[in-house]
Amino acid sequence: MSATERQRVLWADDQIDLLRPHILFLEEKGYAVTGVTNGDDAVALLEKEPFDVLLLDEMMPGKNGLETLIEVRGIRQDIPVIMITKSEEEELMNRAMGYSVQDFLVKPVNPVQIFSAIKRLFEGRQVQENQLTRDYIADYGDVSNERMDEADWRRWLEVNRFLVDWDFRLDSFEGTGLEQTHLDLRRDLNATFGRWLEREYPRWLREDDGDRPRLSPDLFDHWVRPYVEAGRQVFFIIIDCMRLDQWMVVEELIKPYYQIRREEYFAILPTATPYARNAIFAGLFPGDIARRHPDWWIEDPRTEGSLNRHEKELLVEQLGRKKLGDRTVKYAKVSNISEANELYRQIGSFQNIPLVALVFNFLDILAHGRSQSEILQEIAPDEAAFRSLMGSWFRHSALFDILKVLARQGAVVIVTSDHGSVLCGRSSLVHGNRETSSSIRYKYGDNLGCDTKQAIKIVKPVEYRLPSERRTKNYLLARENYYFVYPTNFHEYEQRYLGSFQHGGVSLEEMIVPCAILDPRA
């Protein structure tokens, strides 16, 4: 370590002269150590000189260690502090931690202990980053060399969890240089996933009882129905447009209140609210809903949300079809803060209702609103920041308060989403007439045109169990992170939706959706 690289240590102890062997040991290890005998001198030096760490004796005459620490934090919030004390009192440690003490050492201390504590501060993170890099390179090699086009759906669930786990690990170590590598790996896997899904998905729909994953219409049967039949009160909560990584932020916050079993399922195509959420409530695919309930399924390219007006009716009809029609059902949709607060005030009155279904639209609104707000784009410029924003919303939301109440009431809570979203990065030219739907990641209309390397074109909707009321009707589903733009005003709309969160297409982020079963710890 050169003289210019030597870290500077300030050591405040009223018996600093007796610690000369400790100081010499640290200097032999490459540190520059300055000793003072009292808190006032320590504060005065920190005001004038740039030290890298403060060793602070807790028991000094005059200004003690804790009082000195309080003054130090008034001038240097960033400097790491190691407190050395004869006392192991919990109250003292709690107060010191309140002022961001990084470590405690209990007297008597030897030179190696001091050196180890300083080394952990200066080099611990670098050691962790080095290990992180080694781990990622090993995991990256395993996944990138695997023939994922030959994988089964279970393996895709594992790979998606692998990607999300690494999202969080890399969030904790910014600037490792691995971020772009991880994005490239996700992009490559999404390209393979699109090709694989185009081959496998129609087979899943032909083989309802075959080896296929759980899909949107299966949710009620697999995760809700068993609790309803067992006589447990069930709160079935759908957070619209929530991805697995976003759910994991929420999961950390509710762990003190619930035992959590997390699983995943595949959202149906298109991965959009009118199709996927109706399929959940109906227990049917969109083509079946359109045939059974034509009055409830009126596709309107101008108002996508109009298709979700009959979610309660679809749920009640599903209960009747499955011989559960004698259960009372409460359904509520929350789209703004006032509705959420009103629901929180009412939640105690739902205790005797066997099944309560709640839809929270906040996340979907936030994702769409972000593309229209420069402020939101600055707050959440990427996926990591959007996860943080999701956590901030949830931490102060009525939904969090509701979940705390339900934990005390003993109801089982099942939280899921209808689909995820993907951060759009590449435009794809699409051709259609005026009656074509306006969605960014999927289209339906007559005789649509696109680049089939960038989108899946469905020319026979019946094979995807989608409404097919006329022979010329097509669906387009954007692959990877593409988004559709018409030739007219191409560059204007290309810029408008670049970097926006959208859904409806084919990507791991949109299709693999969390479903969490929450059992109150109480």
Phi, psi and omega in degrees: 000123182284166181299326181285342182263353185295128177282141185262127182248128172254125183241118179251114180203133183292347177246042186299330181295328180285348182263015182303320177299322178296318182295316179299320179299315180294321180293325175296332179276359174106004180265150174259116188247131174243127181253141174226159187258359182205167183292323181298317179294324179297314181296317181297318179293320181295332177289335186254329190234152182270094175267155183261337179205150179241122169265124191230115176287134183283326184256090175235144176294155184078239181280114182283179185298319182292318178296320177297318180301318181299317178293321179301316181293340176288338181243335181222092178288335191270339189289129176293142182234130172248118182264134180248124190217153172272343186260140174249026181296133181296323182298317178298314181297319179298317180295318180295319179296332176297338176253026170063052169282131184278332184203157175236139171233137183255127179295150358283147179242147177253167184302324181295321178299314179298312180301316182297320180296318179292318180300320178300320180294312187280326189244349183302315181293322179295321177298317179296320179295320178297318178293320178302316180298316179298317180297317183293317180300320178294313180295319179301315180298319181298314185284317184292335179271355181279144178275083185290341177291347177253004182286164172260177186294330178296319180294325178294324175298318179296317181294322177295319176297321177301314180297318181291319178301318179287332172306313184287321180296320180287331175302326184281346182227076180292148175082019179283344185086000181268349187300313182292323176300318180293318177298320179295320178297316179298319180296316179296318180293323178295324177297315178294320180300319180298316179294317180297315183293322179302326178280320189274326190300311179301327178294320178303320185283338176278334186243075182303326184256007181277195180277086179225159179285170172289135180243173185311314181293348182272348190304311184299312182299318187278324190241336182259310186307316181302323179287322178297315181293331180280356178089008176280142171288135184238130168254115182257108188246126176247118174262108187299134170070035182257127179271167179299316181296325179289322177298322183296332173295315179295318184304319180299325184283333184260359180304324179296342187256338187222149161276130191241128171245114184255132174229177177224155175222173179258123173292145178286167177260142351294148179279065184226152187306313183300331183265305187291318184285322174299323179296323178296310184290328182273336188069025183222159172280155184307320178299322179289321178298316182298323179286316183287322187228067182300332179288339181263354183234094179235098181292125179230109182303337185274334183225085183302321184293345182296340180287347184255027181280348189238033182295319179295317179298321179294322178293314179298319179295321178296318178300316178296319181296332183255023175061033177240021187290349180276356179278136176285139182235135171244131180232137177213142177243131184244121183237356179207173186295319182295321177294321179295316179295322178295320178297319178299320179294331184269347194301328179295336182278358181266007190299331183259013179263120186300321184226121177242121180251125183234136177242125177249118185264004189302313186296320178296317178297319180296317180297316179288321181294331180299323182291344182252001185234119178294327180295313179295325178294326177288321180292320183232073184285342182216184185292322178298316179292326179292324175300317179297319178296320176301315179296320179297316178300309186297318183302329182249018187266159173294332178298317178299316178298320179296317180296325177295319178296315182296328177297325178284331182279343176087008179286149172278137183241129177244117183246130178211191175220169178269333180188170175257209178209163179229146178279113186288133182229346183219135181274151179225126182286132180231146179241132178195172180267187185294338182272002179289143181295159189261002185297155187274326184253353175212153179223150166222145183169193183262131172051053181285150179234143180196174171274114186288354170282340183253352182206153171268125177258121180260105181268343177235084184305331182299331179290339177256011180053045176251157178305134183220069186279350177212152188290335183272359184285132177235160169236143172240132179237118182293137176273164171045238181244029176284156173219148189274139176222136177281157179301324180292127181054041186305308186292327178298311182283333175300314180290326183297320187257355176297129180079012178264155175272124181225169179214169181120344185257205187242104175204160177300320183295326181274324192269326183267112194242138179283148169223118185246131177259118185251119176248123184302136178294332180291000000 
